[in-house]
Amino acid sequence: MEMNKDAYNAYVKEVTPVNPVWKNIVRAFVTGGIICTVGQVMMNWLTAYGMDEKTAGAWNLLALILGSIVLTGFNVYPKIVKWGGAGALVPITGFANSVVSPAIEYRADE
């Protein structure tokens, strides 16, 4: 059974999911913006209490990574990633999530 070109194109159009591009862009922007805003607020708070910028930056990164790990452990960060897409995967928190998720999944399989 051989399809002609028009039938094939119609089939591909039928089975290909339609992604709401602008909705995904806005969600990624909002999610990444919130994560970066939280990081900046923590940075400002740490420097306001007397830490130099280098030390405050290190503690800020540790806090963001720890927060991501905890949220991943409680299955909250995957929901944020599902809603925010690349906005939640690009920052350092996304890296921590990608490292912790397989470990949690492996532990759950035992």
N, C-alpha and C positions, 0 to 999 in steps of 0.2 A: 504494500500500500504506500503509494508515494503522494506527498502533498505538493501542491503547486506553491509558488512563492507567496501569493496573496493569502492563501489559507494558512500557511506557516506564520506569516506576519500577524495575522489575526489571532492565531493561537498564542503566540509569544506575548502579544499585547494583553490577552485575556489572563494568562497565568503570572505575568510579571506584577509584583506588588507596586502600588503607587505610594511613594513616600512624600509626605507633606514637607517639602524642603524648607520653606520659610518658618514653619512651626518648629522644626528640628534646629534650625539656626538660632532662633530666639531662645529655645530651651537651653541649648548649649551655652549661649552667651550669658544667660541668667545664672545657670549653675556654676559655670567657671567664675563669673563675677562675684557670686556669693562666697565661694571658696577663697578667692583672692582678697575679698574685702575682710573676711574673718582673719586671714593671715596678716593683712595690713593693720587691722585693729590690734591684734596681739603684738605686732612689732612696735606700734606706737605706745601701747601700754607698757611693754617691757623697757623701752628706752625712756619713758617718762619716769619710771621708778629707778633710774640710775644705771642701767646696763648700757655698755657701749654697743654700737650697731652690730659688730661682728658677733659678740656673745649673744645678743638678742636674736640675731638671725639664726644662730645655731639652735637656740631653745625654741624658736618659732618653728623651725623645720621639724624638730623632734615632736613638738606638740601636734603639729598637723599630721605627721606620720602616725603617731599614737592614736589620735582621734580617728583616722581612717581605719586603723587596725581594729579598734574597739567597735566602730560602726559596722565594719565587715563582719566581725564576730557575732554581732547581734542581728545580722542580716538586714541592716538599714542601708549601708552603702551600695549594695547591688540594686536596691530600689531607686536610689539617687542616680546611679549610672543608667538604669533603664529609662528614667525620665529625662535626664540631662544629657545623655549620650557623651560625645567627645568633651563636653565642658567639664565632666567629672573625671574623665580618663586622662586628660592631658596634664593637670598639675601633679605635684609630688604625691598627693593623696591617691591619685589613680595608680601610681607606681606601687605604693604600699598595698593597695587593694589587690593588684595583680599578683603580688608576691604572697599575700596571706590567703587569698581565696583557694588556691590549690591545696595548701596545707590544711585548711579547714575541711575541704572536701575529702581529702585523703583520710583525715581523722574520723569523719562521719562514716566512711565506708568500712571501717574496722569493726 
